Amino acid sequence: VHGAYSELAGKNLYPDSKSIPCKT
């Protein structure tokens, strides 16, 4: 579930670069 959290936070902080947070 760690990936989901990172994806959510990334989409909010980096909606244009959701690919980075999603991978991390």
N, CA, C, O and CB atoms as a CASP TS submission, in Angstrom:
PFRMAT TS
TARGET T0000
AUTHOR 0000-0000-0000
METHOD Language model
MODEL 1
PARENT N/A
ATOM      1  N   VAL     1       0.842  -1.202   0.000  1.00  0.00           N
ATOM      2  CA  VAL     1       0.000   0.000   0.000  1.00  0.00           C
ATOM      3  C   VAL     1       0.877   1.252   0.000  1.00  0.00           C
ATOM      4  O   VAL     1       0.372   2.371  -0.084  1.00  0.00           O
ATOM      5  CB  VAL     1      -0.952   0.006   1.228  1.00  0.00           C
ATOM      6  N   HIS     2       2.183   1.056   0.094  1.00  0.00           N
ATOM      7  CA  HIS     2       3.102   2.194   0.130  1.00  0.00           C
ATOM      8  C   HIS     2       3.063   2.952  -1.196  1.00  0.00           C
ATOM      9  O   HIS     2       3.118   4.181  -1.233  1.00  0.00           O
ATOM     10  CB  HIS     2       4.540   1.721   0.437  1.00  0.00           C
ATOM     11  N   GLY     3       2.967   2.192  -2.272  1.00  0.00           N
ATOM     12  CA  GLY     3       2.942   2.806  -3.597  1.00  0.00           C
ATOM     13  C   GLY     3       1.720   3.695  -3.774  1.00  0.00           C
ATOM     14  O   GLY     3       1.798   4.752  -4.400  1.00  0.00           O
ATOM     15  N   ALA     4       0.585   3.261  -3.219  1.00  0.00           N
ATOM     16  CA  ALA     4      -0.653   4.030  -3.352  1.00  0.00           C
ATOM     17  C   ALA     4      -0.507   5.375  -2.649  1.00  0.00           C
ATOM     18  O   ALA     4      -0.941   6.406  -3.164  1.00  0.00           O
ATOM     19  CB  ALA     4      -1.853   3.243  -2.773  1.00  0.00           C
ATOM     20  N   TYR     5       0.107   5.353  -1.469  1.00  0.00           N
ATOM     21  CA  TYR     5       0.280   6.591  -0.705  1.00  0.00           C
ATOM     22  C   TYR     5       1.174   7.564  -1.475  1.00  0.00           C
ATOM     23  O   TYR     5       0.873   8.752  -1.590  1.00  0.00           O
ATOM     24  CB  TYR     5       0.884   6.292   0.690  1.00  0.00           C
ATOM     25  N   SER     6       2.264   7.037  -1.989  1.00  0.00           N
ATOM     26  CA  SER     6       3.209   7.864  -2.747  1.00  0.00           C
ATOM     27  C   SER     6       2.536   8.439  -3.988  1.00  0.00           C
ATOM     28  O   SER     6       2.762   9.590  -4.360  1.00  0.00           O
ATOM     29  CB  SER     6       4.453   7.042  -3.148  1.00  0.00           C
ATOM     30  N   GLU     7       1.709   7.616  -4.616  1.00  0.00           N
ATOM     31  CA  GLU     7       1.024   8.059  -5.837  1.00  0.00           C
ATOM     32  C   GLU     7       0.055   9.185  -5.508  1.00  0.00           C
ATOM     33  O   GLU     7      -0.050  10.163  -6.249  1.00  0.00           O
ATOM     34  CB  GLU     7       0.273   6.881  -6.509  1.00  0.00           C
ATOM     35  N   LEU     8      -0.650   9.040  -4.394  1.00  0.00           N
ATOM     36  CA  LEU     8      -1.629  10.050  -3.986  1.00  0.00           C
ATOM     37  C   LEU     8      -0.923  11.358  -3.662  1.00  0.00           C
ATOM     38  O   LEU     8      -1.341  12.424  -4.113  1.00  0.00           O
ATOM     39  CB  LEU     8      -2.447   9.565  -2.767  1.00  0.00           C
ATOM     40  N   ALA     9       0.133  11.274  -2.890  1.00  0.00           N
ATOM     41  CA  ALA     9       0.880  12.468  -2.498  1.00  0.00           C
ATOM     42  C   ALA     9       1.523  13.106  -3.726  1.00  0.00           C
ATOM     43  O   ALA     9       1.552  14.329  -3.862  1.00  0.00           O
ATOM     44  CB  ALA     9       1.958  12.118  -1.441  1.00  0.00           C
ATOM     45  N   GLY    10       2.033  12.268  -4.608  1.00  0.00           N
ATOM     46  CA  GLY    10       2.676  12.769  -5.822  1.00  0.00           C
ATOM     47  C   GLY    10       1.683  13.480  -6.723  1.00  0.00           C
ATOM     48  O   GLY    10       1.996  14.516  -7.309  1.00  0.00           O
ATOM     49  N   LYS    11       0.485  12.921  -6.835  1.00  0.00           N
ATOM     50  CA  LYS    11      -0.545  13.532  -7.702  1.00  0.00           C
ATOM     51  C   LYS    11      -0.948  14.896  -7.166  1.00  0.00           C
ATOM     52  O   LYS    11      -1.290  15.795  -7.934  1.00  0.00           O
ATOM     53  CB  LYS    11      -1.793  12.615  -7.809  1.00  0.00           C
ATOM     54  N   ASN    12      -0.908  15.049  -5.853  1.00  0.00           N
ATOM     55  CA  ASN    12      -1.294  16.319  -5.238  1.00  0.00           C
ATOM     56  C   ASN    12      -0.149  17.328  -5.313  1.00  0.00           C
ATOM     57  O   ASN    12      -0.371  18.524  -5.500  1.00  0.00           O
ATOM     58  CB  ASN    12      -1.715  16.101  -3.774  1.00  0.00           C
ATOM     59  N   LEU    13       1.086  16.823  -5.163  1.00  0.00           N
ATOM     60  CA  LEU    13       2.246  17.710  -5.181  1.00  0.00           C
ATOM     61  C   LEU    13       2.827  17.820  -6.589  1.00  0.00           C
ATOM     62  O   LEU    13       3.257  18.888  -7.024  1.00  0.00           O
ATOM     63  CB  LEU    13       3.317  17.210  -4.204  1.00  0.00           C
ATOM     64  N   TYR    14       2.827  16.674  -7.293  1.00  0.00           N
ATOM     65  CA  TYR    14       3.379  16.667  -8.649  1.00  0.00           C
ATOM     66  C   TYR    14       2.393  16.045  -9.635  1.00  0.00           C
ATOM     67  O   TYR    14       2.640  14.956 -10.153  1.00  0.00           O
ATOM     68  CB  TYR    14       4.712  15.903  -8.681  1.00  0.00           C
ATOM     69  N   PRO    15       1.292  16.720  -9.894  1.00  0.00           N
ATOM     70  CA  PRO    15       0.276  16.212 -10.820  1.00  0.00           C
ATOM     71  C   PRO    15       0.839  16.083 -12.236  1.00  0.00           C
ATOM     72  O   PRO    15       0.353  15.292 -13.044  1.00  0.00           O
ATOM     73  CB  PRO    15      -0.956  17.135 -10.824  1.00  0.00           C
ATOM     74  N   ASP    16       1.865  16.871 -12.515  1.00  0.00           N
ATOM     75  CA  ASP    16       2.457  16.841 -13.850  1.00  0.00           C
ATOM     76  C   ASP    16       3.558  15.778 -13.931  1.00  0.00           C
ATOM     77  O   ASP    16       3.920  15.323 -15.016  1.00  0.00           O
ATOM     78  CB  ASP    16       3.024  18.228 -14.217  1.00  0.00           C
ATOM     79  N   SER    17       4.081  15.394 -12.765  1.00  0.00           N
ATOM     80  CA  SER    17       5.157  14.396 -12.736  1.00  0.00           C
ATOM     81  C   SER    17       4.776  13.253 -11.819  1.00  0.00           C
ATOM     82  O   SER    17       5.589  12.784 -11.022  1.00  0.00           O
ATOM     83  CB  SER    17       6.489  15.029 -12.277  1.00  0.00           C
ATOM     84  N   LYS    18       3.541  12.811 -11.935  1.00  0.00           N
ATOM     85  CA  LYS    18       3.051  11.710 -11.091  1.00  0.00           C
ATOM     86  C   LYS    18       3.843  10.436 -11.351  1.00  0.00           C
ATOM     87  O   LYS    18       3.773   9.483 -10.574  1.00  0.00           O
ATOM     88  CB  LYS    18       1.550  11.456 -11.343  1.00  0.00           C
ATOM     89  N   SER    19       4.594  10.425 -12.441  1.00  0.00           N
ATOM     90  CA  SER    19       5.387   9.243 -12.785  1.00  0.00           C
ATOM     91  C   SER    19       6.531   9.052 -11.785  1.00  0.00           C
ATOM     92  O   SER    19       6.894   7.924 -11.452  1.00  0.00           O
ATOM     93  CB  SER    19       5.946   9.367 -14.220  1.00  0.00           C
ATOM     94  N   ILE    20       7.092  10.165 -11.314  1.00  0.00           N
ATOM     95  CA  ILE    20       8.214  10.088 -10.368  1.00  0.00           C
ATOM     96  C   ILE    20       7.753   9.535  -9.012  1.00  0.00           C
ATOM     97  O   ILE    20       8.288   8.529  -8.546  1.00  0.00           O
ATOM     98  CB  ILE    20       8.857  11.486 -10.182  1.00  0.00           C
ATOM     99  N   PRO    21       6.776  10.176  -8.382  1.00  0.00           N
ATOM    100  CA  PRO    21       6.302   9.701  -7.072  1.00  0.00           C
ATOM    101  C   PRO    21       5.705   8.307  -7.142  1.00  0.00           C
ATOM    102  O   PRO    21       5.795   7.531  -6.191  1.00  0.00           O
ATOM    103  CB  PRO    21       5.272  10.660  -6.511  1.00  0.00           C
ATOM    104  N   CYS    22       5.101   8.001  -8.268  1.00  0.00           N
ATOM    105  CA  CYS    22       4.475   6.689  -8.433  1.00  0.00           C
ATOM    106  C   CYS    22       5.544   5.597  -8.397  1.00  0.00           C
ATOM    107  O   CYS    22       5.345   4.534  -7.808  1.00  0.00           O
ATOM    108  CB  CYS    22       3.674   6.624  -9.763  1.00  0.00           C
ATOM    109  N   LYS    23       6.671   5.875  -9.032  1.00  0.00           N
ATOM    110  CA  LYS    23       7.761   4.894  -9.062  1.00  0.00           C
ATOM    111  C   LYS    23       8.407   4.796  -7.680  1.00  0.00           C
ATOM    112  O   LYS    23       8.761   3.711  -7.219  1.00  0.00           O
ATOM    113  CB  LYS    23       8.824   5.278 -10.133  1.00  0.00           C
ATOM    114  N   THR    24       8.550   5.930  -7.043  1.00  0.00           N
ATOM    115  CA  THR    24       9.146   5.948  -5.706  1.00  0.00           C
ATOM    116  C   THR    24       8.108   5.400  -4.761  1.00  0.00           C
ATOM    117  O   THR    24       8.356   5.306  -3.559  1.00  0.00           O
ATOM    118  CB  THR    24       9.609   7.391  -5.279  1.00  0.00           C
TER
END
